Amino acid sequence: MNISDFKGLLESPINSALKLVGNELQQLAKNRLLEYQAIEFKRNYYTKTLLHRSEPIKLSDFYLPLHIYTKERLHNHHVNIKKKSTNNISEIFSKSNYITLIGSAGSGKSTIVKYLFINSVEKSFKIPIKIELRYLNEYKHSFTEYIYNEIFLFHKLGFTASIIERLLNNDSFVFFLDGYDEISTNKKEQITKEIDSFVSRFPKNYFLITSRPYTNIDTLPLFTNYYVCDLDEKEIPPFIKKQIYNNEIELAEKIIKAVAKIDGSSYKSFLSNPLLLSMFILTFQSYSEIPQKRSDFYKQVFDTLFSVHDSVSKLSYVREKISGLSKQGFEDVLRLFSFISFFEERFIFQSDYLDKKLQTIKEKKTNIDFDNDKIINDLQVAIGVLNKEGLDYAFPHRSLQEYFAANYISNLNESNKKNIYKKIQSIINRNWFYVLENSHFLTLLCEQDYIPMLSNLIIPMLDELGGRLDDIEQLNNDDKYDIISKTFLVSVELLNKEVKEELIHKEFLKSDRPSIIILGNSVDKILFPKAEDIDEIDIKQVNRSARFIKERYKKWIESLNNQVQEQEKSDAAIIDII
């Protein structure tokens, strides 16, 4: 699309926005808006991916419009699923000005936002404004001030607060607020209130917020909740073809045939995630088998990024690394940096933050030495595991940071593992939504470090929860429900699949227990739902489940301890062989 086409498409929504601005300022404001939109359009129209990381490519060259759905609860407690495509922004907003878009790690939320931004311009829908919410973590002022100062005043789209107010009181803008789950815990409640206030203040505009699940974004009162669909079996082949250059049709067909031969619903569901399917395409020529663990997949991705050319089909060329670090050295640095930044809740890295943390790594790990500028260049150019976004840096996908952070923990010695798991338990006890909000990280950690996680985190948590029931007669319904819900979270989110199905699912998760409803902001206590939230829970169920946990939790812990001991015995037996 050339610039004259672009300006023509925006003519109508910009003229509509400026009708309340004085004549003497209209032309100047119009030029500023066009200039700003041209920059933002280009930022979203061209993008890098894991598969195309040497230079940005057109979004339309690789994007396959995904589907989203809403859940409608019927009077008989059944849920009706309504599915729609994301190929037309007008259709997305046909029933509501306010949309939340919820999807798991790698489901394609941010790419959908890029596509809808472009679509908004191409369809002359509204003037799109995109805000990556992670930038608010370091911003010292309110959300409204960010809109006014960092977008309208900084880009000179409005010249005074009163003019900005007039512009926003129109229905001319669509705001894309991307990455609600990347707002740091200590700022989330305040920023949520500020977003809600801004939407209420300027209700004629359109708003779309993206997030991973279980962040409570779905409780915003005005918003309709949409969820990103997995790729279905019919969508996987065209998705694969879209990711691979036209002159590599033979490779695309090989990958499609390989996917078609895969047996097992777990593998099929694995590849229904756009990010994981892209990773499979990236690693296909080196690793044509799908690993059983998600964490092994991420290991293969790093190996491939480190060793191959920018194109998915060119495996002979290895880019020069100017820092002089070995592959092991790069992994060590990525583990350390990811661990620190993940627990500091930093998902985008300003240059000074990146430089400071790399310096800290060199000071604390004296066996690692490198030049900061050179390793940043290697991570960005030679390996492609770090992207530059304006003046800042970020991982190509946040899940890579989670993988390396979990991998760092798995490589600690026993004493340090006890320490970090104690810290994680403390974080969870202060905020039980941490278990849900960081389920992907905890899954990767569970896969890579299951036995230490079992003995240092899961068993102590179950023991603490069960012990609270020793004086069950003294507990009120809120206390009992809190224990039941937290036992459920530990069982579902932290235990591996085989254990929770064999040990606890049969006894607790599939027994006559209440439906677990977890509502509210980040809290240390999960309260019994109010009548307006659900009508399926009764006190008898809560009492039955509380007594059941009291009777059985020691048996569960004994079985888990036996697992730990069996692992230790088998390791000792292997050592005795030599």
Secondary structure, 3 states (H helix, E strand, C coil): CCHHHHHHHHHHHHHHHHHHCCHHHHHHHHHHHHHHHHHHHHHHHEECCCCCCCCCEEHHHHCCCCEEEEEEECCCCCEEEEEEECCCHHHHCCCCCEEEEECCCCCCHHHHHHHHHHHHHHCCCCEEEEEEHHHHHHCCCCHHHHHHHHHHHCCCCCCCHHHHHHHHCCCCEEEEEECHHHCCHHHHHHHHHHHHHHHHHCCCCEEEEEECCCCCHHHCCCCEEEEECCCCCCCHHHHHHHHCCHHHHHHHHHHHHHHHCCCCHHHHHHCCCHHHHHHHHHHCCCCCCCCCCHHHHHHHHHHHHHHCCCCCCCCCCCCCCCCCCCHHHHHHHHHHHHHHHHHCCCCCEEHHHHHHHHHHHHHHCCCCCCCHHHHHHHHHHHHCCCEEECCEEECCCHHHHHHHHHHHHHCCCHHHHHHHHHHHHHHHHHCCHHHHHCHHHHHHHHHHCHHHHHHHHHHHHHHHHHHCCCCHHHCCHHHHHHHHHHHHHHHHHHCCHHHHHHHHHHHHHCCCCCCCCCCCCCCCCCCCCCCCCCCCCCHHHHHHHHHHHHHHHHHHHHHHHHHHHHHHHHHHHHHHHC
